[in-house]
C-alpha cells in the first residue's frame, strides 16, 4: 500500500520557487520564510521526504569516489539503515548523485536509480551508508516506487518537496493526497512562465481535482493554503 503523499511547497506570489531570486519584504526575508516552511514540514509529520536529482544535488555535494575494490552488489536494492526514523529520498535515474555520509540533514538517504547505473556507483553508495532502490525501467513507475518505499522501508507518510517537475509527475500519476502551499509576500518577476507544478506540454487540466481544506495567515507575511487532492 502506498504512503499518504503530501506535496509541500513554498512559492512567491507569481509562482517562483527560488527564494534567492525573490524581492524583499518588510514582513520578512527568505531566511524567515524558510524557517516557517520547515516548521510546517515538521507539523505535517512525514516520516520521509522526496526530491529530484537537481534539488538533492544542492544538499549532497560530494564528488564521485567509487571504492578501489568493491565486492558484489545487489542490483535490486540495498537497505543500509533498517528501521531508520526518517528518510530523505532522491530520484536519480542516471546515478549522478554522490554522498559523503548516509544521511542528509539527519534523515537517512535513499536513492531511486535507473537500471543502467553501474555496479561501481552502487558500491560507492553502499560504502557511504546510503540505501538505494533500482528501478526495472529507465522511466520510473512512480506508483511502484511508492509501493517499494512502503514495503521495503516502512514509509507511511511522504512529503514531496522538490521542483515543479517532480511535483507535476506525482500529480499526473494520481499519487498526491494533499497539497500544502506556503505563499510568500514576494515577487520573482523573471521573464517566462512562472509555475509551481508542471507536467510537460500536456499539463494537469484533466488529471487532478483540488478541494479547499484550509487557509492560515502565518508570521512574516506568509499564507498557508491546504487542499485535498482527488482524481477528476
GIWOUR-V878897 format. One record per backbone hydrogen bond with DSSP energy under -1.0 kcal/mol. CO is the residue of the C=O (numbers start at 1). NH is the residue of the N-H. E is the energy in kcal/mol with one decimal. If there is no record, write none. Layout:
BEGIN
<<CO & NH & E> <CO & NH & E>>
END
This chain:
BEGIN
<<4 & 158 & -2.8> <5 & 177 & -2.4> <5 & 178 & -1.5> <6 & 160 & -2.8> <7 & 180 & -3.4> <9 & 182 & -2.6> <11 & 184 & -2.8> <12 & 15 & -1.8> <16 & 12 & -1.9> <18 & 21 & -2.5> <19 & 22 & -1.6> <25 & 28 & -1.2> <28 & 25 & -1.2> <29 & 33 & -2.3> <30 & 34 & -2.6> <31 & 35 & -1.9> <32 & 36 & -1.7> <33 & 37 & -2.4> <34 & 38 & -2.5> <35 & 39 & -1.9> <36 & 40 & -2.5> <37 & 41 & -2.3> <38 & 42 & -2.1> <39 & 43 & -2.3> <40 & 44 & -2.2> <42 & 45 & -1.2> <47 & 87 & -1.2> <48 & 159 & -2.3> <49 & 89 & -3.1> <50 & 161 & -2.4> <51 & 91 & -1.9> <52 & 56 & -2.3> <53 & 57 & -2.4> <56 & 59 & -2.0> <56 & 60 & -2.6> <76 & 134 & -2.9> <78 & 132 & -2.0> <81 & 84 & -1.6> <86 & 108 & -2.1> <87 & 49 & -1.8> <88 & 110 & -2.2> <89 & 51 & -2.2> <90 & 112 & -3.0> <92 & 95 & -1.5> <93 & 114 & -1.2> <102 & 109 & -2.6> <104 & 107 & -1.6> <107 & 104 & -3.0> <108 & 88 & -2.7> <109 & 131 & -2.3> <110 & 90 & -2.1> <111 & 133 & -2.3> <112 & 92 & -3.0> <113 & 135 & -3.3> <114 & 117 & -1.2> <118 & 122 & -1.6> <119 & 123 & -2.8> <120 & 124 & -1.7> <121 & 125 & -2.2> <122 & 126 & -2.4> <123 & 127 & -2.4> <124 & 128 & -1.7> <125 & 130 & -2.7> <126 & 129 & -1.3> <131 & 111 & -1.9> <132 & 78 & -2.4> <133 & 113 & -3.1> <141 & 145 & -2.3> <142 & 146 & -2.5> <143 & 147 & -2.2> <144 & 148 & -2.5> <145 & 149 & -2.3> <146 & 150 & -2.1> <147 & 151 & -2.7> <148 & 152 & -3.0> <149 & 153 & -1.1> <149 & 155 & -1.7> <150 & 154 & -1.1> <156 & 4 & -2.7> <157 & 47 & -2.1> <157 & 48 & -1.1> <158 & 6 & -2.7> <159 & 50 & -2.6> <160 & 8 & -2.4> <163 & 167 & -1.8> <164 & 168 & -2.5> <164 & 198 & -1.8> <165 & 169 & -2.1> <166 & 170 & -1.8> <167 & 171 & -2.4> <168 & 172 & -2.9> <169 & 173 & -1.6> <170 & 175 & -2.2> <171 & 174 & -1.8> <177 & 229 & -2.2> <178 & 7 & -2.8> <179 & 227 & -2.2> <180 & 9 & -2.7> <181 & 225 & -3.1> <182 & 11 & -2.5> <183 & 223 & -1.9> <184 & 186 & -2.3> <186 & 13 & -2.7> <187 & 23 & -2.2> <199 & 203 & -2.1> <204 & 207 & -1.9> <204 & 208 & -1.1> <209 & 230 & -2.4> <211 & 228 & -2.9> <214 & 226 & -2.4> <216 & 224 & -3.1> <219 & 222 & -1.5> <222 & 218 & -3.0> <223 & 183 & -2.7> <224 & 216 & -2.1> <225 & 181 & -2.9> <226 & 213 & -2.7> <226 & 214 & -1.3> <227 & 179 & -2.9> <228 & 211 & -2.6> <230 & 209 & -2.0>>
END
